[in-house]
């Protein structure tokens, strides 16, 4: 996370003084679940599993995807003496498991997770919803529309909804649902991004992009997503390290969600529309971000 934070201007005065690192802000993550990783145990305030017949409340993540996402957003770095802390290490999480151990799922389970977030938002004071989940291109159009409308309802209820652009790019019109929504904040990975040295030879031109069917420019904002090191859900098993590397717009999305949690810890009265406008005006145009507003910059985001 060190190079990620450097590339998005994270180490500003507000962060270095520890004043605005997400304290008092709760984010909802809808994903493959979350494991009881030492970096995350203290920030989980609620968990629900919507993928089985019975509603489970014991944290689990057979895939590891959701745990990795959660670490990027809110991990406190306890297992690394802070080296791999997330963007908003003082924030809290509620987590809905809507995908199975292979990262697959159905729209019905995701809708259950969304309904839970809506019903629980006041109880847990949820401000942000991170959805690093997108539909596959071959999903029926009717199912895509149902998913899209449910996600937009989260936004209409005042929540800041941050979603991934998907990894089906870089052709035009390849942004995944619900990233094609004109309301929510869609996150992509720069085509020529700064990335971990160990990933220099990897193909990074995978991020979904617009324009959408309604001619909306997408993604909105860009953040690093290639070669991101975060929490390993299998840590505690024999031979497993506390952290693992993953790549995708799924990883870039919680970078932005975490930055927004920092913003809201400084300006808690901001509406979701104000957050989106502030994010737009603070982005920095850089190579590979021409399809949207530019690259996330936390220092500019936190300025008045």
Secondary structure, 3 states (H helix, E strand, C coil): CHHHHHHCCCCCHHHHCCCCCCCCCEEEEEECCCCCCCCCCCCEEEEEECCCCCCECCCCCCCCHHHHHHHHHHCCCHHHCCCCCCCCCCCEEEEEECCCCCCCCCHHHHHHHHHHHHHHHHHHCEEEEEECCCCCCCCCHHHHHHHHHHHHHHHHCCCEEEEECCCCCCCCCCCCCCCCCCCCEEEECCCCCCCCHHHCCCCCCCCCCCCCCCCCCCCCEECCCCCEEEECCCCCCCCCCCEEEECCHHHHHHHHHHHHHHHHHHCCCCCHHHHHHHHHHHCECCCCCCCCCEECCHHHHHCC
